[in-house]
Amino acid sequence: MVVLVGALIVLAAAVVPYVLIGGHLGVLWQPGEYATIIGAAVGAFIISNTTDTLKGALAGIKRAIKGPAYRKKDYLELLCLLYQVFKLAKTKGMLALEQHVEKPDESALFAQFPGVVHNHHAMRFICDYLRLMTLGTENPNEVETLMDAELETHHAERHNVSHALQSMADGLPALGIVAAVLGVIHTMGSITEPPEVLGHLIGAALVGTFLGVLISYGFVGPLATKIKNVDEADSKYFQVVKAGLLAHMQGYPPSVSVEFARKALLEKAMPSFYELEEAVGSLPQP
């Protein structure tokens, strides 16, 4: 919703002053210019990106409109799951996690936290590293390096969409010039027409430059930035898991390990120490 409001403000800021000084909206309606700029931009977008990025573009736009996927309650649920996992591992040993890790969909432990279970990528991330621990991995530095490599790859994949849209935004002003040049060529072919006709043709040609700059800096560029910011915010979900697992590997008690994980959060989404303490205190014995 915020994205749509911003887009309306940009459009109003561009059009309303133009109308107030006596400009005619009809002059801005140049279907040929729109078709040239938008068509060329879409074509260039298709040429320069992989099929996966093209498919991810719509998903990225949806993310931008909805905003970050995770709220405080989602992080609180994740922290509670990590606490239960760490507590079970501390009381019954890492091997007690094996049955839950191998079949998370059938796990009574994970079933307490449906929001995390339904996040397939997060569950795979959690289970993969818990499995490594049950197999005897004990060096937190090596595991941290592996986690960083995996998260970097995952984030790069997500950021492909924002990078692609930013590249489109960078090219739109030039495509606007292309449309304007075509309009000038058309105008030069009508050089014998009366001044009022030439004025209309020149105005129509300049609309191309106007549209290219407006769409680039008013819509596509900000949209790319919003997708990037949302993806950055959502990446904190995995940073929480990483911080908690590494703290557990270093031998901290469950309550301390989840505190390490909690501190990885942005302030707005971070449950307080007492909120987390109350939440884990109400959990059943694992």
C-alpha positions in Angstrom: 0.0 0.0 0.0 2.8 2.4 0.8 4.3 1.8 -2.6 1.1 2.6 -4.3 0.6 5.8 -2.3 4.1 6.9 -3.2 3.5 6.2 -6.9 0.4 8.4 -6.8 2.3 11.2 -5.1 5.0 11.0 -7.8 2.4 11.1 -10.5 0.5 14.0 -8.9 3.7 16.0 -8.3 4.6 15.7 -12.0 1.1 16.4 -13.5 -0.7 18.8 -11.1 1.8 21.7 -11.3 1.9 21.2 -15.1 -1.9 21.7 -15.2 -1.8 24.6 -12.8 0.5 26.6 -15.1 -1.9 26.0 -18.0 -0.5 22.9 -19.5 -2.8 20.6 -21.5 -3.0 17.0 -20.3 -3.8 15.9 -23.8 -0.3 16.7 -25.0 1.1 14.2 -22.6 -1.0 11.4 -24.0 1.4 10.1 -26.7 0.7 6.3 -27.2 3.6 6.0 -29.6 6.1 7.4 -27.1 4.8 5.1 -24.4 5.0 2.1 -26.6 8.5 2.9 -27.7 9.9 3.4 -24.1 8.0 0.7 -22.3 8.4 -1.8 -25.1 12.1 -1.2 -25.5 12.6 -1.3 -21.7 10.8 -4.6 -21.3 12.7 -6.1 -24.3 16.0 -5.1 -22.8 15.0 -6.5 -19.5 14.2 -9.8 -21.1 17.5 -9.9 -23.0 19.7 -9.1 -20.0 18.2 -11.4 -17.4 17.9 -15.2 -16.9 14.6 -17.0 -16.8 14.7 -17.3 -13.0 15.2 -13.5 -12.6 12.3 -12.8 -15.0 10.0 -15.2 -13.0 11.2 -13.6 -9.8 10.4 -10.0 -10.9 6.7 -10.3 -10.2 7.4 -11.9 -6.9 9.8 -9.1 -6.1 7.1 -6.5 -6.9 4.7 -8.3 -4.6 7.3 -8.2 -1.9 7.8 -4.5 -2.4 4.0 -3.8 -2.1 3.5 -6.1 1.0 6.7 -5.0 2.8 8.9 -7.3 4.9 7.5 -10.8 5.4 8.4 -11.1 9.0 7.0 -9.2 12.0 7.9 -9.3 15.7 5.5 -12.3 16.3 7.3 -14.3 13.6 10.7 -13.7 15.1 9.3 -14.5 18.6 8.0 -17.8 17.2 11.4 -18.6 15.6 13.2 -17.8 18.8 10.9 -20.1 20.8 11.6 -22.9 18.3 15.3 -22.4 18.7 14.9 -22.5 22.4 13.0 -25.8 22.3 15.6 -27.3 20.0 18.5 -26.1 22.2 16.8 -27.3 25.4 16.2 -30.8 24.0 19.8 -31.0 22.8 21.1 -29.9 26.2 18.9 -32.3 28.2 18.9 -35.4 26.0 21.9 -34.9 23.6 22.2 -33.9 20.0 21.1 -37.3 18.8 17.7 -36.7 20.3 17.2 -34.1 17.5 17.8 -36.7 14.7 14.3 -37.9 14.3 13.0 -34.3 14.2 15.6 -33.1 11.7 15.1 -36.0 9.3 11.3 -35.7 9.2 10.4 -32.1 10.3 6.9 -32.3 8.8 6.1 -35.2 11.2 8.0 -33.7 14.2 5.9 -33.0 17.3 8.6 -30.5 18.4 8.4 -28.4 15.2 4.6 -28.8 15.0 4.4 -26.3 17.9 5.6 -23.6 15.5 3.6 -23.8 12.3 4.8 -20.4 11.0 8.4 -21.6 10.9 7.5 -25.1 9.6 5.7 -23.6 6.6 8.8 -21.6 5.7 10.4 -24.3 3.7 13.7 -22.5 3.1 14.1 -21.6 6.8 13.3 -25.1 7.9 15.8 -26.6 5.4 18.4 -24.1 6.7 17.8 -25.1 10.3 17.6 -28.8 9.7 20.7 -28.9 7.5 22.9 -27.4 10.3 21.3 -29.4 13.1 22.0 -32.5 11.0 25.6 -31.5 10.7 25.8 -31.2 14.5 24.2 -34.6 15.1 26.8 -36.0 12.7 29.5 -34.7 14.9 30.4 -31.2 13.6 31.8 -29.3 16.5 33.8 -26.4 15.1 31.6 -23.2 15.1 34.1 -21.2 13.0 33.9 -23.7 10.2 30.1 -23.8 10.4 29.9 -20.0 10.4 32.0 -19.9 7.2 29.7 -22.4 5.6 26.6 -20.5 6.7 28.0 -17.2 5.4 28.6 -18.8 2.0 25.1 -20.2 1.8 23.5 -17.0 3.0 25.5 -15.0 0.5 24.4 -17.2 -2.3 20.8 -17.0 -1.2 20.9 -13.2 -0.9 22.6 -12.8 -4.2 19.7 -14.8 -5.8 17.1 -12.6 -4.2 19.0 -9.4 -5.1 19.1 -10.3 -8.8 15.6 -8.9 -9.1 16.4 -5.5 -7.6 19.6 -5.3 -9.6 17.8 -6.1 -12.8 15.1 -3.4 -12.1 17.8 -0.9 -11.2 19.5 -1.6 -14.6 16.2 -1.0 -16.3 15.8 2.3 -14.4 19.3 3.4 -15.5 18.4 2.7 -19.1 15.0 4.3 -19.2 16.2 8.0 -19.7 18.3 6.9 -22.7 15.2 5.0 -24.1 13.3 8.2 -23.6 15.8 10.0 -25.7 15.4 7.3 -28.4 11.7 8.0 -28.4 12.3 11.7 -28.5 14.7 11.4 -31.5 12.1 9.4 -33.4 9.6 12.1 -32.7 12.1 14.7 -34.0 12.7 12.7 -37.1 8.9 12.6 -37.6 8.8 16.4 -37.1 11.5 17.0 -39.6 9.5 15.1 -42.1 6.7 17.5 -41.6 8.8 20.7 -41.7 6.5 22.3 -44.3 3.6 22.2 -41.9 2.3 25.3 -40.2 3.8 26.4 -36.8 0.9 25.1 -34.7 1.3 21.7 -36.2 5.1 21.7 -35.8 4.7 22.9 -32.2 2.4 19.9 -31.4 4.9 17.5 -33.0 7.9 18.9 -31.2 5.9 18.8 -27.9 5.0 15.2 -28.6 8.7 14.3 -29.2 9.8 15.9 -25.9 7.2 13.8 -24.1 9.5 10.9 -24.7 12.4 12.4 -22.7 9.9 13.4 -20.0 8.5 9.9 -19.7 11.9 8.2 -19.7 13.2 10.3 -16.8 9.9 10.2 -14.9 9.5 6.4 -15.1 13.1 5.8 -14.3 13.5 8.1 -11.2 9.9 8.2 -10.1 8.9 4.6 -10.4 11.3 1.8 -11.5 14.3 3.1 -9.5 12.5 3.5 -6.2 10.8 0.1 -6.8 14.2 -1.5 -7.2 15.4 0.1 -4.0 12.3 -1.0 -2.1 12.7 -4.6 -3.2 16.3 -4.5 -2.1 15.4 -3.0 1.3 12.6 -5.6 1.9 15.0 -8.4 1.0 17.6 -7.0 3.4 15.1 -6.9 6.2 13.9 -10.4 5.5 17.4 -11.7 5.6 17.5 -11.1 9.3 15.4 -14.2 9.7 18.3 -16.3 8.7 20.8 -14.2 10.7 18.7 -15.0 13.8 19.0 -18.7 13.1 22.7 -18.4 12.4 23.5 -16.5 15.6 21.5 -18.9 17.7 23.0 -22.1 16.3 26.6 -20.7 16.6 26.0 -19.7 20.2 24.6 -23.2 20.9 27.7 -24.8 19.3 29.9 -22.7 21.6 28.2 -24.4 24.6 25.9 -21.6 25.9 22.7 -22.5 27.7 19.5 -22.3 25.7 18.4 -19.0 27.3 21.7 -17.4 26.4 21.8 -18.9 22.9 18.4 -17.4 22.0 19.5 -14.1 23.5 22.4 -14.1 21.0 19.8 -14.8 18.3 17.5 -12.0 19.5 20.2 -9.4 19.4 20.7 -10.0 15.7 17.3 -8.4 15.0 16.5 -4.9 13.9 15.1 -2.9 16.8 11.6 -2.6 15.4 11.2 -6.3 15.0 13.1 -7.3 18.2 11.0 -8.8 21.0 12.2 -7.5 24.4 14.1 -9.6 26.8 11.1 -10.0 29.0 8.7 -10.8 26.1 11.1 -13.6 25.0 11.5 -14.8 28.6 7.7 -15.0 29.0 7.2 -16.8 25.7 9.8 -19.5 26.3 8.6 -19.9 29.9 5.2 -20.9 28.7 6.5 -23.6 26.3 6.0 -27.3 27.2 8.9 -29.5 28.0 10.5 -30.8 24.8 
